[in-house]
Amino acid sequence: ETERDREMGPSGFQQLGARERVTGTLMLALFTAVLGSLQFGYNLGVINAPQKIIEQSYNETWMSRQQGPDPPLPIGQQLLTTLWSLSVAIFSVGGMFSSFLVGTLAEWLGRKRAMLANNILALLGGTLMGLSKYSRSYEMLILGRFIIGAYSGIASGLVPMYIGEISPTSLRGMLGTLHQLGIVTGILIAQIFGLEAILGTDELWPYLLAITILPAVLQTALLPLCPESPRYLYIMRNEESKAKACLRALTGRQDVGPDLLDMKEERRGMELERRVTLVQLFRSPAYRQPLFIAIMLQLSQQLSGINAVFYYSTSIFARMGVERPVYITIGVGVINTIFTVLSLFLVERIGRRFLHLTGLAGMCVCAVTMTVSLALLDRYPWMSYVGTLGIFGFVAFFEVGPGPIPWFIVAELFGQGARPAAIALSGLANWTANFIVGMSFQYIVAVCGPYVFLIFATLLLGFFTFTYLRVPETRGKTFDQIASAFRSPPSLLELQDKTQTHTELEYLDQNSCL
């Protein structure tokens, strides 16, 4: 056996690190799961470019409903602003409600079947949005946005959970970033499809909203080919033989004893802490610190102001005097995607904490830059270029840390018993903040004018301070090691496990050959 053979392994897959390799099954499972992230991102960004066209459709619907001899009156500007803000923000309301269901669905159906069932919402929401123009009903569009938001709320919890549980420990951060990469890729696709030359026209915009059905159909077709989470099968269902089969498919190795031993230790810890409800999560002092960290990280993502840029970037660029602002918005999407790919390779080398701190600090500086450029724009027209660079930098620094890291670090901070409830609660915090920004940004702009981003700069400075003082590094640690770091002193179970590790590993090695 040559050194190259040992490196490639029996299945011919290139090893990453000392013993990990990416198999075809793992790649298929990751791609299929990230289709949910893609839909989340697509529906997050699709509402931006066609704003004026959809508002015009709202006005036509309003006028068509007026009856009588008098000519119909156009919709009032205040009511139109309210309807549009609701169309944007109702997406987050759907996510807020559905985020509570993530833990229940993940345990009841399993990670894979829960993602499969979730596609029913994507199909229903896409259909309603696609038919809204022809039905002359902006209520259908708003309801469709609510339902697709509910889909996205469930996907935003299930996808990172599934990816985290099927990924090797040494690659968990890198592969966990794929969720955010799927989101930003979806945003970029939505921005491109929203161009007037493609689907951003008065006749075609319903198809722009309904196209979210396609990745749902593809994911539905591929999910039956993917393995279930071995952690779910072994720890939650106690189905060791199925867990072994899934591990062998995901790792490309016949000997999965070390992986099972890691899960066995986690299951023993779970037997002590058992399944944790939302109420218990709040009451137990053991979970107070990681729960506070998880919620604050989610808030640092949404209250950074990034969704103000995603939702309203076209109008922001128009206010700066940029010609053809929709193309600059696509440029933002490209920057978004490039720096997400960069963070994919940095997160396991540099660590979660440092990247998050770097992102928050850079965003704070860029928020101040955008404020200065907007305030001086009337006096110095060239400030529009400074403002554009500020937005590009704002998005780039977001994808370095605050974009991808909060999604998967929540799953890392908790053991198997508390993980579903913690993900549900932190997801609720994320979607609530998303709703607040989406619903209130236009009104805040009307009050604060060019100084609106100073609010976000202040919040970013606060989140930077919190991360520096309270957030631990989780790179390269198992789920059980991270969870036990918040428990002091070590339990008798942990001390007993350390003395039995060698014996159990031998037992599992023998068992794996049966």
C-alpha positions as CSV (number, residue, x, y, z in Angstrom):
1,E,0.0,0.0,0.0
2,T,1.6,3.3,-1.1
3,E,1.4,6.6,0.8
4,R,-0.9,8.0,-1.8
5,D,-3.3,5.0,-1.4
6,R,-3.4,5.6,2.4
7,E,-4.1,9.3,1.7
8,M,-6.9,8.6,-0.8
9,G,-8.4,5.8,1.2
10,P,-10.3,2.7,0.0
11,S,-13.1,4.7,-1.7
12,G,-10.7,7.0,-3.6
13,F,-11.8,10.1,-1.7
14,Q,-9.1,12.7,-0.9
15,Q,-8.6,13.0,2.8
16,L,-8.9,16.5,4.5
17,G,-6.7,16.8,7.5
18,A,-5.4,13.8,9.4
19,R,-8.3,11.4,8.8
20,E,-11.3,13.2,7.3
21,R,-12.5,13.0,3.7
22,V,-15.4,14.4,1.8
23,T,-17.4,11.6,0.2
24,G,-19.9,11.7,-2.6
25,T,-22.7,11.0,-0.1
26,L,-21.6,13.8,2.1
27,M,-21.5,16.2,-0.8
28,L,-24.9,15.1,-2.0
29,A,-26.4,15.6,1.5
30,L,-24.7,19.0,1.9
31,F,-25.9,20.2,-1.5
32,T,-29.5,19.0,-0.9
33,A,-29.7,20.6,2.5
34,V,-28.3,23.9,1.3
35,L,-31.1,24.1,-1.3
36,G,-33.2,25.2,1.7
37,S,-30.7,28.0,2.4
38,L,-30.8,29.0,-1.2
39,Q,-34.6,29.4,-1.1
40,F,-34.3,31.4,2.2
41,G,-31.8,33.8,0.5
42,Y,-33.8,34.0,-2.7
43,N,-37.0,35.1,-0.9
44,L,-35.0,37.5,1.3
45,G,-33.6,39.4,-1.7
46,V,-36.3,38.9,-4.4
47,I,-38.5,41.7,-3.1
48,N,-35.8,44.4,-3.5
49,A,-35.4,45.1,-7.3
50,P,-39.1,45.0,-8.4
51,Q,-40.3,47.3,-5.6
52,K,-41.6,50.1,-8.0
53,I,-43.3,47.6,-10.3
54,I,-45.1,45.7,-7.5
55,E,-46.2,49.0,-5.9
56,Q,-47.6,50.0,-9.2
57,S,-49.5,46.7,-9.3
58,Y,-50.8,47.4,-5.8
59,N,-52.1,50.8,-7.0
60,E,-53.8,49.2,-10.0
61,T,-55.5,46.6,-7.8
62,W,-56.6,49.4,-5.4
63,M,-58.2,51.4,-8.3
64,S,-59.8,48.3,-9.8
65,R,-61.8,47.7,-6.6
66,Q,-63.4,51.1,-6.6
67,Q,-66.9,51.2,-8.0
68,G,-69.2,54.0,-8.9
69,P,-69.6,56.8,-11.4
70,D,-66.6,58.7,-10.2
71,P,-63.1,58.0,-11.6
72,P,-61.0,55.7,-9.3
73,L,-58.5,57.4,-7.1
74,P,-54.9,56.2,-6.7
75,I,-53.8,54.6,-3.4
76,G,-52.5,57.0,-0.8
77,Q,-48.7,57.2,-0.4
78,Q,-48.9,56.4,3.3
79,L,-51.1,53.4,2.8
80,L,-48.8,52.2,-0.1
81,T,-45.8,52.6,2.2
82,T,-47.5,50.5,4.8
83,L,-48.5,47.8,2.4
84,W,-45.0,47.6,1.0
85,S,-43.4,47.5,4.4
86,L,-45.8,44.7,5.4
87,S,-45.0,42.8,2.2
88,V,-41.3,43.0,3.1
89,A,-41.6,42.4,6.9
90,I,-44.4,39.7,6.9
91,F,-41.7,37.3,5.6
92,S,-40.0,37.7,9.0
93,V,-43.3,37.2,10.9
94,G,-43.7,33.8,9.2
95,G,-40.2,33.0,10.3
96,M,-40.8,34.1,13.9
97,F,-43.8,31.8,14.2
98,S,-42.3,28.8,12.5
99,S,-38.9,29.0,14.3
100,F,-40.7,27.6,17.4
101,L,-41.5,24.4,15.4
102,V,-37.9,23.6,14.5
103,G,-37.1,21.5,17.6
104,T,-40.5,19.7,17.5
105,L,-40.2,18.8,13.8
106,A,-36.6,17.8,14.1
107,E,-37.3,15.3,16.9
108,W,-40.7,14.1,15.6
109,L,-39.8,13.5,12.0
110,G,-36.0,13.6,12.0
111,R,-33.8,16.1,10.3
112,K,-34.3,14.7,6.8
113,R,-38.0,14.1,6.8
114,A,-38.6,17.5,8.5
115,M,-36.9,19.2,5.6
116,L,-38.9,17.1,3.2
117,A,-42.2,18.1,4.8
118,N,-41.2,21.8,5.0
119,N,-41.2,22.0,1.1
120,I,-45.0,21.9,1.3
121,L,-44.8,25.4,2.6
122,A,-42.5,26.5,-0.2
123,L,-44.8,25.1,-2.9
124,L,-47.8,26.8,-1.3
125,G,-46.2,30.1,-0.7
126,G,-44.7,30.3,-4.2
127,T,-48.0,29.4,-5.8
128,L,-49.8,32.2,-3.9
129,M,-47.3,34.8,-4.8
130,G,-47.2,33.7,-8.5
131,L,-51.0,34.0,-8.8
132,S,-51.4,37.3,-6.9
133,K,-51.2,39.6,-9.9
134,Y,-53.7,37.6,-12.0
135,S,-56.1,37.3,-9.1
136,R,-55.8,41.1,-8.5
137,S,-55.0,40.5,-4.8
138,Y,-52.1,42.0,-2.9
139,E,-53.5,40.0,0.1
140,M,-52.4,36.8,-1.7
141,L,-48.9,38.1,-2.2
142,I,-48.7,39.1,1.5
143,L,-50.0,35.7,2.6
144,G,-47.6,34.0,0.2
145,R,-44.7,36.0,1.7
146,F,-45.9,34.9,5.2
147,I,-45.9,31.2,4.2
148,I,-42.6,31.3,2.5
149,G,-41.2,33.1,5.5
150,A,-42.5,30.2,7.6
151,Y,-40.7,27.9,5.3
152,S,-37.5,29.9,5.7
153,G,-37.8,30.0,9.5
154,I,-37.9,26.2,9.7
155,A,-35.1,25.8,7.1
156,S,-32.9,28.3,8.9
157,G,-33.0,26.0,11.9
158,L,-33.0,22.6,10.2
159,V,-30.2,23.2,7.7
160,P,-27.5,24.2,10.1
161,M,-28.6,21.5,12.5
162,Y,-28.4,18.8,9.8
163,I,-25.1,20.0,8.4
164,G,-23.5,20.3,11.8
165,E,-24.6,16.8,12.7
166,I,-23.3,15.1,9.5
167,S,-20.0,17.0,9.3
168,P,-16.7,15.8,10.7
169,T,-15.5,17.7,13.7
170,S,-12.5,19.1,11.9
171,L,-14.6,20.4,9.1
172,R,-17.7,21.5,11.0
173,G,-17.0,25.2,10.8
174,M,-16.1,25.2,7.2
175,L,-19.1,23.1,6.1
176,G,-21.4,25.0,8.5
177,T,-20.6,28.2,6.5
178,L,-22.3,26.5,3.5
179,H,-25.7,27.6,5.0
180,Q,-24.7,31.2,4.7
181,L,-23.2,30.6,1.3
182,G,-26.6,29.2,0.1
183,I,-28.4,32.3,1.5
184,V,-26.1,34.8,-0.2
185,T,-26.2,32.8,-3.5
186,G,-30.0,32.9,-3.3
187,I,-29.9,36.7,-2.8
188,L,-27.6,37.1,-5.8
189,I,-29.8,34.9,-8.0
190,A,-32.8,36.9,-7.0
191,Q,-31.1,40.2,-7.8
192,I,-30.0,39.0,-11.3
193,F,-33.5,37.5,-12.1
194,G,-35.0,40.8,-10.9
195,L,-33.4,42.8,-13.8
196,E,-35.8,44.2,-16.4
197,A,-34.0,42.2,-19.1
198,I,-35.0,39.0,-17.3
199,L,-38.0,38.8,-15.0
200,G,-38.2,42.3,-13.5
201,T,-41.0,43.6,-15.7
202,D,-44.7,44.4,-15.2
203,E,-45.7,41.1,-16.9
204,L,-43.1,38.7,-15.5
205,W,-42.6,39.7,-11.9
206,P,-45.1,37.1,-10.7
207,Y,-42.8,34.4,-12.1
208,L,-39.9,36.1,-10.3
209,L,-41.7,35.4,-7.0
210,A,-43.0,31.9,-8.0
211,I,-39.7,30.5,-9.2
212,T,-38.9,29.6,-5.6
213,I,-40.9,26.4,-6.3
214,L,-38.1,25.0,-8.5
215,P,-35.5,24.4,-5.7
216,A,-38.3,23.0,-3.5
217,V,-39.1,20.4,-6.2
218,L,-35.4,19.6,-6.6
219,Q,-34.8,19.2,-2.9
220,T,-37.9,17.0,-2.6
221,A,-36.4,14.7,-5.3
222,L,-33.0,14.5,-3.8
223,L,-33.7,14.2,0.0
224,P,-34.7,10.5,-0.2
225,L,-31.2,9.8,-1.6
226,C,-29.5,11.4,1.4
227,P,-28.7,9.7,4.8
228,E,-30.4,10.8,8.0
229,S,-28.3,12.4,10.7
230,P,-26.4,9.6,12.5
231,R,-26.5,11.6,15.7
232,Y,-30.3,11.8,15.5
233,L,-30.5,8.0,14.8
234,Y,-28.0,7.0,17.6
235,I,-28.7,9.5,20.3
236,M,-32.4,10.3,19.9
237,R,-33.7,7.0,18.3
238,N,-31.2,4.5,19.7
239,E,-30.9,2.9,16.3
240,E,-27.3,1.9,16.3
241,S,-27.2,-0.2,13.1
242,K,-28.9,2.6,11.0
243,A,-26.5,5.2,12.5
244,K,-23.5,3.0,11.6
245,A,-24.8,2.6,8.0
246,C,-25.2,6.4,7.7
247,L,-21.8,7.1,9.2
248,R,-20.1,4.7,6.7
249,A,-21.9,6.3,3.8
250,L,-20.9,9.8,5.0
251,T,-17.3,9.0,5.9
252,G,-16.4,6.4,3.4
253,R,-14.9,4.3,6.2
254,Q,-16.0,0.9,7.5
255,D,-14.5,1.5,10.9
256,V,-16.8,4.1,12.5
257,G,-16.0,3.1,16.1
258,P,-14.4,6.5,17.1
259,D,-17.4,8.4,15.7
260,L,-19.8,6.2,17.6
261,L,-17.8,6.6,20.8
262,D,-18.1,10.4,20.5
263,M,-21.9,10.0,20.1
264,K,-22.0,7.6,23.0
265,E,-20.4,10.1,25.3
266,E,-22.9,12.7,24.1
267,R,-25.8,10.4,24.7
268,R,-24.6,9.7,28.2
269,G,-24.5,13.4,28.9
270,M,-28.0,13.7,27.5
271,E,-29.3,10.9,29.8
272,L,-28.3,13.2,32.7
273,E,-29.7,16.4,31.2
274,R,-32.5,14.7,29.2
275,R,-34.6,16.6,26.7
276,V,-34.8,20.3,27.6
277,T,-37.9,22.4,27.0
278,L,-38.0,26.1,26.3
279,V,-39.1,26.8,29.9
280,Q,-36.3,24.6,31.3
281,L,-33.8,26.4,29.1
282,F,-34.7,29.7,30.8
283,R,-34.8,28.3,34.3
284,S,-31.6,26.2,34.4
285,P,-28.5,28.1,35.4
286,A,-26.4,25.7,33.4
287,Y,-27.9,27.0,30.2
288,R,-28.1,30.6,31.1
289,Q,-24.7,31.7,29.8
290,P,-24.7,29.7,26.4
291,L,-28.3,30.8,25.8
292,F,-27.5,34.5,26.4
293,I,-24.5,34.1,24.0
294,A,-26.6,32.4,21.4
295,I,-29.3,35.1,21.4
296,M,-26.8,38.0,21.4
297,L,-25.0,36.5,18.4
298,Q,-28.3,36.2,16.5
299,L,-29.1,39.8,17.4
300,S,-25.7,40.9,16.3
301,Q,-26.5,39.5,12.9
302,Q,-29.9,41.1,12.4
303,L,-29.5,44.4,14.2
304,S,-26.2,45.1,12.4
305,G,-28.3,46.7,9.7
306,I,-27.5,44.2,7.0
307,N,-31.1,43.5,6.1
308,A,-31.7,47.2,5.7
309,V,-29.1,47.0,2.9
310,F,-30.6,43.8,1.4
311,Y,-34.2,45.0,1.5
312,Y,-33.6,48.6,0.5
313,S,-30.3,48.8,-1.3
314,T,-31.8,49.8,-4.6
315,S,-33.6,52.8,-3.0
316,I,-30.4,53.7,-1.0
317,F,-28.3,53.8,-4.1
318,A,-31.0,55.8,-5.9
319,R,-30.9,58.3,-3.0
320,M,-27.2,58.6,-3.5
321,G,-27.7,59.6,-7.1
322,V,-26.4,56.4,-8.6
323,E,-27.6,55.8,-12.2
324,R,-29.1,52.3,-12.7
325,P,-28.9,51.4,-9.0
326,V,-30.1,47.9,-9.6
327,Y,-26.8,46.9,-11.2
328,I,-24.9,48.3,-8.1
329,T,-27.2,46.2,-6.0
330,I,-26.1,43.1,-8.0
331,G,-22.5,44.2,-7.3
332,V,-23.4,44.0,-3.6
333,G,-24.7,40.5,-4.1
334,V,-21.4,39.5,-5.9
335,I,-19.3,40.9,-3.0
336,N,-21.6,39.1,-0.6
337,T,-21.0,35.8,-2.3
338,I,-17.2,36.2,-2.7
339,F,-16.6,37.0,1.0
340,T,-18.8,34.2,2.1
341,V,-16.6,31.8,0.2
342,L,-13.6,33.4,1.8
343,S,-15.0,32.9,5.3
344,L,-15.6,29.2,4.3
345,F,-11.8,28.7,4.2
346,L,-10.9,31.0,7.1
347,V,-13.3,29.8,9.8
348,E,-11.3,26.6,10.7
349,R,-8.0,28.3,10.4
350,I,-8.6,31.5,12.2
351,G,-11.6,30.6,14.4
352,R,-15.1,31.7,14.9
353,R,-14.5,34.4,17.6
354,F,-11.8,36.3,15.8
355,L,-13.7,36.4,12.5
356,H,-16.9,37.6,14.3
357,L,-15.0,40.4,16.0
358,T,-13.3,41.4,12.7
359,G,-16.7,41.5,10.9
360,L,-18.4,43.6,13.6
361,A,-15.5,46.1,13.8
362,G,-15.3,46.5,10.0
363,M,-19.1,46.9,9.7
364,C,-19.0,49.6,12.4
365,V,-16.4,51.6,10.5
366,C,-18.4,51.2,7.2
367,A,-21.6,52.3,8.9
368,V,-19.9,55.5,10.0
369,T,-18.6,55.9,6.4
370,M,-22.1,55.5,4.9
371,T,-23.4,58.1,7.4
372,V,-20.8,60.7,6.5
373,S,-21.3,60.1,2.7
374,L,-25.1,60.5,2.9
375,A,-24.8,63.6,5.1
376,L,-22.4,65.4,2.7
377,L,-23.9,64.1,-0.5
378,D,-25.7,67.4,-1.4
379,R,-22.5,69.4,-0.9
380,Y,-20.1,66.9,-2.5
381,P,-21.6,64.8,-5.2
382,W,-18.5,62.6,-5.3
383,M,-19.5,61.3,-1.9
384,S,-21.8,58.8,-3.7
385,Y,-18.7,56.8,-4.6
386,V,-17.6,56.8,-0.9
387,G,-21.1,55.7,0.1
388,T,-21.0,52.9,-2.5
389,L,-17.7,51.7,-1.2
390,G,-19.0,51.9,2.3
391,I,-21.9,49.6,1.4
392,F,-19.6,47.2,-0.3
393,G,-17.4,47.1,2.7
394,F,-20.4,46.7,5.0
395,V,-21.6,43.6,3.2
396,A,-18.0,42.2,2.9
397,F,-17.3,42.4,6.6
398,F,-20.8,41.0,7.4
399,E,-20.0,37.8,5.5
400,V,-16.6,37.5,7.2
401,G,-18.2,36.8,10.6
402,P,-21.7,38.0,11.6
403,G,-23.3,36.4,8.5
404,P,-22.3,32.8,8.8
405,I,-21.1,32.2,12.3
406,P,-24.3,32.8,14.4
407,W,-26.1,30.1,12.4
408,F,-23.9,27.2,13.3
409,I,-22.3,28.3,16.6
410,V,-25.6,28.0,18.3
411,A,-25.7,24.2,17.6
412,E,-22.1,24.0,18.9
413,L,-22.9,25.6,22.3
414,F,-25.4,23.0,23.4
415,G,-25.6,19.3,23.9
416,Q,-28.1,17.1,22.1
417,G,-30.8,17.4,24.8
418,A,-30.9,21.2,24.7
419,R,-29.9,21.8,21.1
420,P,-33.4,21.8,19.4
421,A,-34.9,24.2,22.0
422,A,-31.9,26.5,21.9
423,I,-32.0,26.7,18.1
424,A,-35.7,27.4,18.2
425,L,-35.3,30.2,20.8
426,S,-32.3,31.8,19.1
427,G,-34.1,31.5,15.8
428,L,-37.0,33.4,17.3
429,A,-34.7,36.2,18.4
430,N,-33.2,36.3,14.9
431,W,-36.5,36.5,13.1
432,T,-37.9,39.0,15.5
433,A,-35.0,41.4,14.9
434,N,-35.3,40.8,11.2
435,F,-39.0,41.8,11.4
436,I,-38.2,45.0,13.4
437,V,-35.6,46.1,10.9
438,G,-37.7,45.3,7.8
439,M,-40.9,47.0,9.1
440,S,-39.3,50.1,10.7
441,F,-36.4,51.0,8.5
442,Q,-38.3,53.2,6.1
443,Y,-39.9,55.1,8.9
444,I,-36.6,55.5,10.8
445,V,-35.1,56.9,7.6
446,A,-37.9,59.5,7.4
447,V,-37.0,60.6,10.9
448,C,-33.2,60.3,11.0
449,G,-32.4,60.9,7.3
450,P,-28.7,60.3,6.5
451,Y,-27.9,59.5,10.1
452,V,-29.8,56.3,10.2
453,F,-26.7,54.1,10.0
454,L,-25.3,55.7,13.2
455,I,-27.9,53.7,15.1
456,F,-26.5,50.5,13.6
457,A,-22.9,51.7,14.2
458,T,-23.7,52.1,17.9
459,L,-25.3,48.6,18.1
460,L,-22.3,47.1,16.3
461,L,-19.9,48.6,18.8
462,G,-22.0,47.1,21.6
463,F,-22.0,43.6,20.0
464,F,-18.2,43.9,19.5
465,T,-17.7,44.5,23.2
466,F,-20.0,41.6,24.2
467,T,-18.3,39.2,21.8
468,Y,-14.8,40.2,23.0
469,L,-15.8,39.7,26.7
470,R,-18.2,36.7,26.6
471,V,-18.0,34.6,23.5
472,P,-15.7,31.5,23.6
473,E,-13.8,29.9,20.8
474,T,-15.3,26.6,19.6
475,R,-13.0,25.6,16.8
476,G,-11.9,22.0,16.7
477,K,-13.9,20.9,19.8
478,T,-16.6,18.2,19.9
479,F,-20.2,19.1,20.8
480,D,-19.7,17.4,24.2
481,Q,-16.5,19.3,25.0
482,I,-18.1,22.7,24.2
483,A,-21.2,21.9,26.3
484,S,-19.1,20.6,29.2
485,A,-17.1,23.9,29.2
486,F,-20.1,25.6,30.6
487,R,-20.4,23.0,33.4
488,S,-18.1,23.4,36.3
489,P,-16.8,21.3,38.1
490,P,-16.8,18.2,35.8
491,S,-19.5,15.7,36.6
492,L,-18.7,12.2,37.9
493,L,-20.0,10.9,34.5
494,E,-17.3,12.9,32.6
495,L,-14.6,11.6,35.0
496,Q,-15.8,8.0,34.5
497,D,-15.9,8.4,30.8
498,K,-12.3,9.5,30.6
499,T,-11.2,6.3,32.4
500,Q,-13.4,4.0,30.2
501,T,-12.6,5.6,26.8
502,H,-10.0,3.1,25.7
503,T,-12.1,0.0,26.7
504,E,-15.2,1.4,24.9
505,L,-13.3,2.2,21.8
506,E,-12.0,-1.4,21.6
507,Y,-15.5,-2.7,22.1
508,L,-17.0,-0.5,19.4
509,D,-14.2,-1.5,17.0
510,Q,-15.1,-5.2,17.5
511,N,-18.8,-4.4,17.2
512,S,-18.3,-2.5,14.0
513,C,-17.1,-5.7,12.3
514,L,-20.2,-7.7,13.1
